Amino acid sequence: MKTPDKSLVTKLAIAVIVKLVVLTGIWWAFFHDQRVAVDAKLVSDQFLSSGASSDKKENSLDFK
């Protein structure tokens, strides 16, 4: 097996770094100030009731 070309490895590394910088810039420009308020009671109610609601969803998708 040949060793990979060093210029190819360098180009791929630069491409990955540039993509990470661009994605970080997009996140910083649009999302860094966004916050989501989480209510523990509401979340626990949602998780505890998810079993009953999934049965209803499955029954509503039955095509007879």
C-alpha positions as CSV (number, residue, x, y, z in Angstrom):
1,M,0.0,0.0,0.0
2,K,1.3,3.4,-0.9
3,T,1.6,6.2,1.6
4,P,-0.8,9.0,0.9
5,D,0.5,12.0,-0.9
6,K,1.4,14.7,1.6
7,S,-0.1,17.5,-0.5
8,L,-3.4,15.6,-0.6
9,V,-3.4,15.2,3.2
10,T,-2.5,18.9,3.6
11,K,-5.3,20.0,1.2
12,L,-7.9,17.8,3.0
13,A,-6.8,19.2,6.4
14,I,-7.1,22.7,5.2
15,A,-10.5,22.0,3.7
16,V,-11.7,20.6,7.1
17,I,-10.3,23.5,9.0
18,V,-12.0,26.0,6.6
19,K,-15.3,24.2,6.9
20,L,-15.1,24.3,10.7
21,V,-14.3,28.0,10.7
22,V,-17.2,28.7,8.3
23,L,-19.7,26.7,10.4
24,T,-18.5,28.4,13.6
25,G,-18.9,31.8,11.9
26,I,-22.5,30.9,10.8
27,W,-23.3,29.6,14.3
28,W,-21.9,32.8,15.9
29,A,-23.7,35.1,13.5
30,F,-27.2,33.5,13.8
31,F,-27.5,31.3,16.9
32,H,-25.1,32.2,19.7
33,D,-27.6,34.5,21.4
34,Q,-30.5,32.1,21.2
35,R,-31.8,30.6,24.4
36,V,-34.5,28.0,25.1
37,A,-36.4,28.1,28.4
38,V,-37.0,24.6,29.7
39,D,-39.7,23.8,32.2
40,A,-38.9,20.6,34.1
41,K,-42.5,19.8,34.9
42,L,-43.6,20.2,31.2
43,V,-40.7,18.0,30.0
44,S,-41.5,15.3,32.5
45,D,-45.2,15.4,31.6
46,Q,-44.2,15.1,27.9
47,F,-42.0,12.1,28.5
48,L,-44.4,10.3,30.8
49,S,-47.3,10.7,28.4
50,S,-45.4,9.8,25.3
51,G,-46.2,6.1,25.6
52,A,-50.0,6.7,25.4
53,S,-49.7,9.1,22.6
54,S,-47.5,6.8,20.5
55,D,-50.2,4.1,20.6
56,K,-52.8,6.6,19.2
57,K,-50.4,7.6,16.4
58,E,-49.8,4.0,15.4
59,N,-53.5,3.3,15.3
60,S,-54.2,6.4,13.3
61,L,-51.7,5.3,10.6
62,D,-53.3,1.9,10.1
63,F,-54.7,1.7,6.6
64,K,-57.4,-0.9,6.3
